[in-house]
Amino acid sequence: MGQHPQLLPQEHLPFFLSFIILAIIRAITITRTKLINMVAILSIIKSNILYTPFYRR
């Protein structure tokens, strides 16, 4: 009873690279979404500061 022949590392490489690329894209997308949300929140805060009077009429 012999061992089954193992696949060469090159045969696994395309699947592994596609998995890694998808993981990187997902991480970048999550990070960019968080940054976009943060910029939107900060711009709302800044506009409130610019147009809110600090004195009573």
VEXMAR-717284 format. One line per field, with one value per atom (N, C-alpha, C, O, CB): atom name; x, y, z; residue in three letters. Coordinates in steps of 0.001 Angstrom, whole numbers. Glycine has a CB too. Example, Ala and Ser with C-alpha at 12.3 -4.5 7.8 and 13.67 -1.06 7.14 Angstrom:
BEGIN
a	[N; CA; C; O; CB; N; CA; C; O; CB] .
xx	[13190; 12300; 13200; 14236; 11308; 12850; 13670; 12900; 13409; 14084] .
yy	[-5690; -4500; -3300; -3319; -4473; -2250; -1060; 30; 1138; -598] .
zz	[7800; 7800; 7800; 8465; 9046; 7080; 7140; 7870; 8039; 5725] .
r	[ALA; ALA; ALA; ALA; ALA; SER; SER; SER; SER; SER] .
This chain:
BEGIN
a	[N; CA; C; O; CB; N; CA; C; O; CB; N; CA; C; O; CB; N; CA; C; O; CB; N; CA; C; O; CB; N; CA; C; O; CB; N; CA; C; O; CB; N; CA; C; O; CB; N; CA; C; O; CB; N; CA; C; O; CB; N; CA; C; O; CB; N; CA; C; O; CB; N; CA; C; O; CB; N; CA; C; O; CB; N; CA; C; O; CB; N; CA; C; O; CB; N; CA; C; O; CB; N; CA; C; O; CB; N; CA; C; O; CB; N; CA; C; O; CB; N; CA; C; O; CB; N; CA; C; O; CB; N; CA; C; O; CB; N; CA; C; O; CB; N; CA; C; O; CB; N; CA; C; O; CB; N; CA; C; O; CB; N; CA; C; O; CB; N; CA; C; O; CB; N; CA; C; O; CB; N; CA; C; O; CB; N; CA; C; O; CB; N; CA; C; O; CB; N; CA; C; O; CB; N; CA; C; O; CB; N; CA; C; O; CB; N; CA; C; O; CB; N; CA; C; O; CB; N; CA; C; O; CB; N; CA; C; O; CB; N; CA; C; O; CB; N; CA; C; O; CB; N; CA; C; O; CB; N; CA; C; O; CB; N; CA; C; O; CB; N; CA; C; O; CB; N; CA; C; O; CB; N; CA; C; O; CB; N; CA; C; O; CB; N; CA; C; O; CB; N; CA; C; O; CB; N; CA; C; O; CB; N; CA; C; O; CB; N; CA; C; O; CB; N; CA; C; O; CB; N; CA; C; O; CB; N; CA; C; O; CB] .
xx	[836; 0; 890; 1547; -956; 903; 1758; 989; -236; 2377; 1724; 1096; 547; 1054; 2109; -503; -1027; -50; 563; -2445; 99; 1026; 497; -686; 1254; 1390; 1001; 1025; 1811; 1945; 132; 111; 1318; 1798; -1202; 1790; 2898; 2405; 1236; 3522; 3255; 2831; 2277; 1411; 3993; 2762; 2289; 812; 126; 3125; 323; -1071; -2012; -3167; -1290; -1539; -2351; -2267; -3135; -1917; -1255; -980; -2112; -2438; 260; -2731; -3797; -4968; -5485; -4308; -5392; -6484; -6062; -6826; -6924; -4855; -4371; -4270; -4662; -3006; -3748; -3620; -4978; -5161; -2831; -5931; -7258; -7907; -8602; -8153; -7689; -8219; -7588; -8287; -7977; -6274; -5557; -6008; -6229; -4028; -6144; -6561; -7959; -8206; -6520; -8879; -10229; -10227; -10984; -11129; -9383; -9292; -8745; -9220; -8395; -7764; -7191; -8222; -8359; -5931; -8951; -9976; -11046; -11494; -10613; -11458; -12481; -11977; -12718; -12909; -10734; -10179; -10074; -10377; -8794; -9652; -9537; -10906; -11069; -8838; -11894; -13246; -13823; -14448; -14158; -13622; -14115; -13440; -14101; -13873; -12132; -11390; -11840; -12039; -9888; -12000; -12416; -13826; -14112; -12349; -14707; -16071; -16063; -16798; -16937; -15237; -15136; -14599; -15086; -14229; -13595; -13031; -14031; -14108; -11771; -14792; -15798; -16859; -17281; -16445; -17290; -18281; -17717; -18429; -18722; -16441; -15824; -15747; -16008; -14423; -15392; -15314; -16694; -16819; -14737; -17721; -19080; -19494; -20080; -20081; -19193; -19550; -18791; -19369; -19258; -17497; -16700; -17150; -17113; -15223; -17572; -18042; -19353; -19583; -18218; -20209; -21453; -21136; -21735; -22371; -20201; -19814; -19226; -19547; -18793; -18365; -17744; -18792; -18727; -16685; -19759; -20785; -21652; -22108; -21658; -21881; -22643; -21867; -22452; -22985; -20553; -19735; -19699; -19765; -18298; -19595; -19497; -20798; -20760; -19118; -21917; -23191; -24013; -25176; -23998; -23430; -24132; -23621; -22431; -23935; -24491; -24030; -23757; -24439; -25077; -22759; -22406; -22977; -22599; -20897; -23844; -24444; -25962; -26513; -23986; -26616; -28081; -28634; -28082; -28601; -29692; -30317; -31330; -31953; -30966] .
yy	[-1175; 0; 1250; 1553; -9; 1955; 3127; 4406; 4413; 3193; 5447; 6751; 7296; 6993; 7752; 8108; 8794; 9896; 10516; 9370; 10139; 11212; 12577; 12883; 11197; 13373; 14716; 15689; 15552; 15211; 16684; 17711; 18621; 18840; 18526; 19137; 20081; 21410; 21753; 20289; 22157; 23435; 24406; 25220; 24081; 24331; 25236; 25004; 25927; 25075; 23807; 23513; 24136; 24421; 22004; 24350; 24979; 26503; 27190; 24490; 27025; 28458; 29327; 30323; 28732; 29023; 29908; 30035; 31134; 29398; 28925; 28990; 29804; 30635; 27575; 29567; 30278; 31774; 32583; 29726; 32151; 33569; 34236; 35366; 33739; 33550; 34151; 34333; 35323; 33285; 33392; 33520; 34708; 35488; 32232; 34845; 35953; 37289; 38249; 35783; 37353; 38604; 38997; 40173; 38469; 38040; 38346; 38817; 39717; 37119; 38215; 38636; 40064; 40851; 37662; 40396; 41747; 42759; 43826; 41814; 42441; 43355; 43594; 44726; 42794; 42537; 42688; 43564; 44409; 41317; 43376; 44189; 45658; 46549; 43656; 45912; 47296; 47948; 49116; 47340; 47191; 47733; 48098; 49149; 46728; 47247; 47539; 48783; 49635; 46340; 48896; 50046; 51337; 52356; 49838; 51293; 52498; 52912; 54104; 52263; 51940; 52267; 52965; 53930; 50999; 52480; 53122; 54546; 55458; 52298; 54737; 56070; 57020; 58188; 55993; 56534; 57372; 57786; 58942; 56630; 56859; 57193; 58221; 59133; 55924; 58076; 59004; 60402; 61389; 58518; 60493; 61792; 62442; 63648; 61649; 61660; 62208; 62734; 63812; 61135; 61985; 62419; 63684; 64615; 61303; 63718; 64903; 66131; 67244; 64637; 65940; 67098; 67623; 68833; 66731; 66742; 67182; 67950; 68993; 65972; 67442; 68126; 69495; 70481; 67276; 69562; 70836; 71840; 73017; 70622; 71381; 72309; 72795; 73938; 71644; 71951; 72378; 73418; 74360; 71168; 73243; 74200; 75541; 76597; 73650; 75502; 76741; 77543; 78774; 76428; 76883; 77582; 77637; 78038; 76929; 77246; 77325; 78546; 78626; 76019; 79488; 80658; 80282; 79436; 81802; 80922; 80651; 81705; 81763; 80582; 82497; 83534; 83407; 82857; 84958; 83920; 83903; 85184; 86265; 83709; 85060; 86249; 86849; 87853; 85911] .
zz	[0; 0; 0; 996; 1219; -1105; -1220; -933; -814; -2603; -830; -595; -1907; -2987; 31; -1789; -2954; -3342; -2473; -2678; -4622; -5014; -4579; -4728; -6542; -4046; -3583; -4754; -5692; -2448; -4667; -5699; -5530; -4418; -5643; -6625; -6564; -5985; -6164; -7973; -5304; -4726; -5768; -5449; -4007; -7007; -8038; -8355; -8796; -9295; -8140; -8451; -7424; -7742; -8514; -6209; -5174; -5234; -4696; -3801; -5869; -5842; -6390; -5746; -6615; -7527; -8024; -7052; -6852; -9356; -6446; -5486; -4266; -3776; -5066; -3781; -2598; -2874; -2034; -2157; -4039; -4375; -4512; -4060; -5664; -5130; -5268; -3901; -3676; -6171; -2988; -1633; -914; -267; -839; -1027; -387; -973; -235; -556; -2296; -2937; -2483; -2213; -4470; -2391; -1925; -469; -108; -2075; 360; 1759; 1861; 2681; 2556; 1045; 1052; 578; 1177; 163; -493; -1003; 56; 239; -2292; 754; 1786; 2929; 3430; 2321; 3344; 4428; 4010; 4803; 4844; 2784; 2302; 2209; 2562; 930; 1733; 1602; 2961; 3109; 898; 3944; 5299; 5853; 6448; 6240; 5665; 6168; 5486; 6148; 5963; 4164; 3437; 3841; 3956; 1917; 4058; 4476; 5827; 6036; 4539; 6739; 8054; 7922; 8589; 8991; 7062; 6878; 6233; 6612; 6034; 5270; 4618; 5625; 5640; 3428; 6462; 7491; 8470; 8891; 8250; 8832; 9774; 9174; 9862; 10172; 7892; 7237; 7189; 7403; 5815; 6915; 6873; 8247; 8352; 6391; 9283; 10640; 11014; 11574; 11664; 10706; 11041; 10259; 10782; 10773; 9017; 8253; 8823; 8824; 6771; 9304; 9947; 11223; 11488; 10260; 12010; 13252; 12928; 13592; 14059; 11911; 11543; 11068; 11421; 10449; 10270; 9798; 10954; 10945; 8727; 11937; 13111; 13920; 14455; 13996; 14003; 14746; 14006; 14636; 14948; 12681; 11909; 11935; 11937; 10473; 11953; 11820; 13107; 13078; 10754; 14213; 15489; 16246; 16551; 16327; 16552; 17299; 18763; 19341; 17219; 19334; 20718; 21665; 22835; 20865; 21181; 22019; 21951; 20997; 21570; 22969; 22996; 22411; 22619; 24427; 21701; 21095; 22003; 21655; 19777] .
r	[MET; MET; MET; MET; MET; GLY; GLY; GLY; GLY; GLY; GLN; GLN; GLN; GLN; GLN; HIS; HIS; HIS; HIS; HIS; PRO; PRO; PRO; PRO; PRO; GLN; GLN; GLN; GLN; GLN; LEU; LEU; LEU; LEU; LEU; LEU; LEU; LEU; LEU; LEU; PRO; PRO; PRO; PRO; PRO; GLN; GLN; GLN; GLN; GLN; GLU; GLU; GLU; GLU; GLU; HIS; HIS; HIS; HIS; HIS; LEU; LEU; LEU; LEU; LEU; PRO; PRO; PRO; PRO; PRO; PHE; PHE; PHE; PHE; PHE; PHE; PHE; PHE; PHE; PHE; LEU; LEU; LEU; LEU; LEU; SER; SER; SER; SER; SER; PHE; PHE; PHE; PHE; PHE; ILE; ILE; ILE; ILE; ILE; ILE; ILE; ILE; ILE; ILE; LEU; LEU; LEU; LEU; LEU; ALA; ALA; ALA; ALA; ALA; ILE; ILE; ILE; ILE; ILE; ILE; ILE; ILE; ILE; ILE; ARG; ARG; ARG; ARG; ARG; ALA; ALA; ALA; ALA; ALA; ILE; ILE; ILE; ILE; ILE; THR; THR; THR; THR; THR; ILE; ILE; ILE; ILE; ILE; THR; THR; THR; THR; THR; ARG; ARG; ARG; ARG; ARG; THR; THR; THR; THR; THR; LYS; LYS; LYS; LYS; LYS; LEU; LEU; LEU; LEU; LEU; ILE; ILE; ILE; ILE; ILE; ASN; ASN; ASN; ASN; ASN; MET; MET; MET; MET; MET; VAL; VAL; VAL; VAL; VAL; ALA; ALA; ALA; ALA; ALA; ILE; ILE; ILE; ILE; ILE; LEU; LEU; LEU; LEU; LEU; SER; SER; SER; SER; SER; ILE; ILE; ILE; ILE; ILE; ILE; ILE; ILE; ILE; ILE; LYS; LYS; LYS; LYS; LYS; SER; SER; SER; SER; SER; ASN; ASN; ASN; ASN; ASN; ILE; ILE; ILE; ILE; ILE; LEU; LEU; LEU; LEU; LEU; TYR; TYR; TYR; TYR; TYR; THR; THR; THR; THR; THR; PRO; PRO; PRO; PRO; PRO; PHE; PHE; PHE; PHE; PHE; TYR; TYR; TYR; TYR; TYR; ARG; ARG; ARG; ARG; ARG; ARG; ARG; ARG; ARG; ARG] .
